[in-house]
Amino acid sequence: MMTKPEKGNLLIAEPSIIGDISFNRAVILLADHNALGSVGFILNKPLDYNLKDLIDGTESEFTVYNGGPVEQDNLYFIHKSPELIPNSVEISNGIFWGGDFNIVLDLINENKITKNDIRFFLGYSGWAEQQLDDELESNAWLVSENIYDNDIIAKSCNSFWREKMLELGGDYSIWSNAPENPSYN
């Protein structure tokens, strides 16, 4: 485990985050982290929407994820195809954020990009200056290196938090089998 977050790292919600609908059992990819604040996307909270439910002009059934509680009326995306999607910004290790959305739609409709190449989010997770550091000091998050590089885009989301708890071992492995709502125990 790391102590200081960097762009491209994963934030893993501590098991103590209970009752927070957005962040309970969340695994977040940090898309940016600097002195002014941090931005990330929750990787393991799929919504009941497909891209075609939100965007006219596509029949794509790519799952849309809850990226976080900020600007949930906006669609964001990360991908690993900068050679196809102009104006992308590299997060790290071959993972890119944003780009020309009209080109993305064309690529999807022409089957030139797959769900393993791109992931869509409604909203994002954001922290003001020093806010994430304060949350780390209060043990709300664990910081982990992204060992998956750009393959994280295709990573199955349903069991991702549980897998990370098992990887951490010790007391964390106990939490891997606990119910999401402790009152169900």
KEKE-274569 format. One line per 2 residues: their letters; for each residue x, y, z of C-alpha. Coordinates in nm, 2 decimals, m for minus. Example, Ala and Ser with C-alpha at 12.3 -4.5 7.8 and 13.67 -1.06 7.14 Angstrom:
BEGIN
as = 1.23/m0.45/0.78  1.37/m0.11/0.71
REM end
This chain:
BEGIN
mm = 0.00/0.00/0.00  0.11/0.35/m0.07
tk = 0.05/0.65/0.15  0.05/0.94/m0.09
pe = m0.18/0.94/m0.39  m0.07/1.01/m0.74
kg = m0.25/1.04/m1.07  m0.32/0.69/m1.20
nl = m0.34/0.53/m0.85  m0.64/0.35/m0.71
li = m0.83/0.47/m0.40  m0.99/0.18/m0.22
ae = m1.27/0.26/0.03  m1.19/0.15/0.38
ps = m1.45/m0.10/0.52  m1.54/0.17/0.77
ii = m1.71/0.38/0.50  m2.06/0.26/0.57
gd = m2.38/0.43/0.47  m2.21/0.65/0.20
is = m2.40/0.55/m0.11  m2.14/0.68/m0.35
fn = m1.82/0.56/m0.18  m1.92/0.25/0.02
ra = m1.70/m0.03/m0.12  m1.57/0.20/m0.40
vi = m1.26/0.15/m0.60  m1.16/0.48/m0.77
ll = m0.91/0.55/m1.05  m0.75/0.89/m0.98
ad = m0.75/1.07/m1.31  m0.58/1.38/m1.16
hn = m0.42/1.47/m0.83  m0.24/1.80/m0.76
al = m0.22/2.08/m0.51  m0.55/2.22/m0.63
gs = m0.75/1.90/m0.57  m0.82/1.55/m0.71
vg = m1.06/1.39/m0.97  m1.14/1.03/m1.01
fi = m1.39/0.78/m1.14  m1.55/0.50/m0.94
ln = m1.48/0.18/m1.14  m1.71/m0.07/m0.96
kp = m2.05/0.09/m0.95  m2.24/0.00/m1.27
ld = m2.57/0.19/m1.33  m2.88/0.04/m1.48
yn = m2.81/0.24/m1.80  m2.65/0.16/m2.13
lk = m2.50/0.42/m2.35  m2.80/0.40/m2.59
dl = m3.03/0.49/m2.30  m2.85/0.83/m2.26
id = m2.71/0.92/m2.61  m2.91/0.95/m2.93
gt = m2.74/0.82/m3.24  m2.61/0.49/m3.10
es = m2.74/0.15/m3.02  m2.45/0.07/m2.80
ef = m2.52/m0.14/m2.49  m2.19/m0.04/m2.32
tv = m2.26/m0.02/m1.95  m2.25/0.33/m1.79
yn = m2.10/0.35/m1.44  m2.15/0.59/m1.15
gg = m1.83/0.79/m1.16  m1.91/0.98/m0.84
pv = m2.14/1.23/m0.69  m2.02/1.54/m0.88
eq = m2.19/1.65/m1.20  m2.39/1.33/m1.24
dn = m2.57/1.48/m1.54  m2.25/1.48/m1.74
ly = m2.10/1.18/m1.92  m1.73/1.11/m1.89
fi = m1.51/0.84/m2.03  m1.17/0.68/m2.00
hk = m1.01/0.47/m2.27  m0.70/0.31/m2.41
sp = m0.72/0.43/m2.77  m0.56/0.77/m2.80
el = m0.45/0.69/m3.16  m0.82/0.68/m3.25
ip = m0.96/0.95/m3.02  m0.81/1.29/m3.06
ns = m0.77/1.54/m2.77  m0.73/1.27/m2.50
ve = m0.53/1.33/m2.19  m0.31/1.05/m2.05
is = m0.38/0.96/m1.69  m0.10/0.70/m1.67
ng = 0.01/0.37/m1.80  m0.19/0.39/m2.13
if = m0.51/0.51/m1.97  m0.66/0.82/m2.13
wg = m0.94/1.05/m2.02  m1.18/1.23/m2.26
gd = m1.14/1.32/m2.62  m1.36/1.40/m2.92
fn = m1.70/1.24/m2.82  m1.84/1.25/m3.18
iv = m1.55/1.04/m3.30  m1.60/0.80/m3.00
ld = m1.96/0.75/m3.11  m1.85/0.69/m3.47
li = m1.59/0.43/m3.35  m1.85/0.25/m3.14
ne = m2.11/0.25/m3.42  m1.85/0.11/m3.66
nk = m1.74/m0.15/m3.41  m1.38/m0.01/m3.41
it = m1.38/0.02/m3.03  m1.52/m0.23/m2.78
kn = m1.63/m0.22/m2.42  m1.28/m0.35/m2.33
di = m1.13/m0.02/m2.48  m1.35/0.24/m2.31
rf = m1.56/0.29/m2.00  m1.83/0.56/m1.95
fl = m1.93/0.73/m1.63  m2.21/0.96/m1.52
gy = m2.04/1.21/m1.28  m1.70/1.20/m1.12
sg = m1.55/1.20/m0.77  m1.39/1.52/m0.68
wa = m1.19/1.66/m0.39  m1.10/2.02/m0.32
eq = m0.75/2.13/m0.22  m0.62/1.92/0.07
ql = m0.96/1.74/0.11  m0.84/1.40/m0.01
dd = m0.53/1.43/0.21  m0.76/1.49/0.51
el = m0.97/1.19/0.42  m0.66/0.97/0.39
es = m0.54/1.09/0.73  m0.88/0.99/0.87
na = m0.84/0.64/0.72  m1.13/0.67/0.48
wl = m0.92/0.54/0.18  m0.63/0.31/0.10
vs = m0.40/0.41/m0.19  m0.28/0.14/m0.42
en = m0.08/0.12/m0.74  m0.28/0.04/m1.05
iy = m0.12/m0.30/m1.12  m0.36/m0.36/m1.41
dn = m0.24/m0.06/m1.62  m0.49/0.01/m1.91
di = m0.65/m0.34/m1.87  m0.83/m0.19/m1.57
ia = m1.09/m0.06/m1.83  m1.20/m0.42/m1.90
ks = m1.17/m0.53/m1.54  m1.49/m0.69/m1.40
cn = m1.65/m0.45/m1.15  m1.88/m0.67/m0.94
sf = m1.62/m0.82/m0.72  m1.34/m0.56/m0.75
wr = m1.36/m0.42/m0.40  m1.38/m0.77/m0.25
ek = m1.07/m0.87/m0.46  m0.88/m0.57/m0.33
ml = m0.97/m0.66/0.03  m0.84/m1.02/m0.02
el = m0.52/m0.89/m0.17  m0.46/m0.67/0.14
gg = m0.51/m0.97/0.36  m0.51/m0.97/0.74
dy = m0.82/m0.80/0.89  m0.92/m0.68/0.54
si = m0.98/m1.03/0.42  m1.26/m1.06/0.68
ws = m1.44/m0.77/0.53  m1.44/m0.94/0.18
na = m1.73/m1.16/0.28  m1.92/m0.92/0.50
pe = m2.26/m0.80/0.37  m2.26/m0.45/0.22
np = m2.51/m0.35/0.48  m2.39/m0.46/0.82
sy = m2.74/m0.48/0.96  m2.79/m0.79/0.72
n = m2.53/m0.97/0.93
REM end
